[in-house]
Amino acid sequence: MFQPYYAPVSPRSRWLAFILCLFLGPVGVHRFYVGKVGTGLLYLFTGGLLIGWILDLFALLFGWFRDGAGLPLIY
């Protein structure tokens, strides 16, 4: 019998990550949420690298952002 293929996705919400990035982006909370602890710490100690969290906002908005395991975030 034929089994449909479902691409794996992250259990993390893209919109929750977007809201976290919008309000707490410079401290990297959205990166901790998706499992990117290393860059979360980098954002925490450098203020989001200013341009970095703005780029993350666009990546989350357009669906390009991935979680720590490289999986796309769910809606």
N, C-alpha and C positions, 0 to 999 in steps of 0.2 A: 504494500500500500504506500502511496505517496505521502511523504511528510513535508509540509511547507517549511521553508527556511526562514527563520527570524533572525535578523542581525542583532547581536548583543548590544544592549544600551545600558548606560549607567543607572543606578537607582536614585541618583541625585537629580533634583529638579532644576531645570534651566532657569525658570523664572524666579525661583527663590535665590539662586546664585546671582541673578541679575539685580534683584533688589538689594542683596547684601553688598554687591559691588557698587551699586549706585550710592548707598549711604555710608558704607564702611570700607570702600575700596582702597583708600590710602593705607589702611592698616592690614589689608590682605585677608579679611575674614572670609571672603568668597573663595579664596584659594585653599584655606584650611577646610572649608565645607566640602570641596570636591576632592580632597585628598592630596593636594599639592602642597605639602608641608614645607618643603625647602623654599619654594618661591613665596609661600605665605610668610615665612620668617624674613625673607629678603624684603618683601613689601612692608612688613611691620617695622623693620629697623631703618628703612630708607624713605618712608612716607609714600609707598606705592610707586616709586620711581617717576612720579607725576604723570608721564605719558603712558606708563605701563597699565595703570588701572583704567585709563580712558580707552586704550586699545582693548582691554578685557571687556569693557562695556559693549563695544561694537562687536567683538567676537561672540559674546553671549547673546546679544540682540539678533545677530544673523545666524546663530547656530554653529559657529566654527569652533567654539570652546569645547575642550575635552576634559574628562576627569583625570585623576592621577593614574589610572590604568589605561588611558588612551581611548576610552569609550565615549561616544557622544551622550550628552545629557538628555534626559527625557523632558517633554514639555510639561 
